[in-house]
Amino acid sequence: MLSSVTAMWLIWGGFVFLCVFNFLPAAIAYVNHHPDKHLLAALNVVSLFSFALWIALMAWATAGRNDHPLIQRFVGTPQRRARLFMSVAALVMAGFAGTVWTVARA
C-alpha cells in the first residue's frame, strides 16, 4: 500500500502532467509563432472539457497557417474570432452540463 506522501506526489504529478498535456497545442502554437496563437491559447482553456476540441486544436497548431478558406471563414476578422470562441465555449459547456445532468440522474 502507498504511503500518503507517495500518493500525494502521484496525484500532484498526474495533475501537472495533464495540465502540460492539455496546453500542448498552445505551446506548439507559441513556439512556431502561429498567426492565431492567442486564439488557440484561449480555446485551449475550453478544451479541458472536450478531447475532440483538443485534437482539433492540435491539428490547427501544428498546421502553422491560417490562410485556408475554411479557417478564414471562422477567424478572418476580430468579430469572427470572438464569435468562434464564444460558440465553441458554449457548445463544450452545454455538452459538459448535459453529461453532468445525465450522471446526476443515474
N, C-alpha and C positions, 0 to 999 in steps of 0.2 A: 504494500500500500504506500502511496506517495505521502510525503510529509506535507503539511500545509504550506510551507515556504516553497517547496518544489512545485506544488500545484499552482500557487500564485504566480510563480515565474512562468509556468507553462501557459497560463491564461493570459498574462501580460504579453508574452512572446507571440501568442496566437493573435492577439488584438493588434499588435504592431505589424505583424505580417499581413493581416487582412487590410489594414489601412494603406500600407505600402502597395500591396497588390491592387487595391481598388483605385488608387490615384496614379497608377502606371500610365494610362493614356494621357493624362495631363502632363506628367513628367516628360514623356516622349515628345509631346507637342512643344513644350518649352525648350527642350534640348535641341530639337530640329528647327526651331524658330518658325513654327507653323503659323500661317496668317490668322488663323482663328483660335489661337491658343487660349485666349481669355474665355471665349465661349465654351471651348472644350473643358476647361477647368471648372466653369460654373455648372455645366451639365454633368461633370464627373461627380459632383457632390450628390446629385439626384440619383446617380447610378448605384448608390448604396442599396437601393431598394429594387433594382432591376438588373439582372445579369445580362439580359438581351440588350439593354441600353449600353452596358459596359462593353459588350462585343462590338456594337456599332461605333462607339467612341474610339475603341482601339483601332478599328479599321480606318476611321477618319483621321486619327492622329498619325498613323503610320503612312497613310497615303501622301501626306505632306503638301497637298494642293487643295485649292478651293475654287478652281475655275471650271469645274464640271457644271453643266447647265442644271442638273438636279440639285446640286449643293447650292448654287447661286439662287435657285428658286426659293430656298428657305433662309439663306443668310446673306443675301445680296445687299440689304440695307439695314441700318440700325434698328428700324422698326420691326423688320422681319426677324432679326436676331432676338429681340426681346420677345416677340410672339412665339418663336420656336422654343425658347427657354421656358416660358410660361406654359405652353401647350404640353411639352414633354413632362414638366414637373407635375402638372395637373393629372395627366394620364397615369404616371407612375404612382402618384399618391392615391389616386382613385383605385388603382389595382391593389395597392398595399392595404388600403382601407377595406376593400372588398374581401381580401384574404383574411384580415383580422376579424371581420364581422362573421365570416363563414366559420372560422376556427372557434370563435367565442360561442357560436350557436351549437356547436357539436358536443 
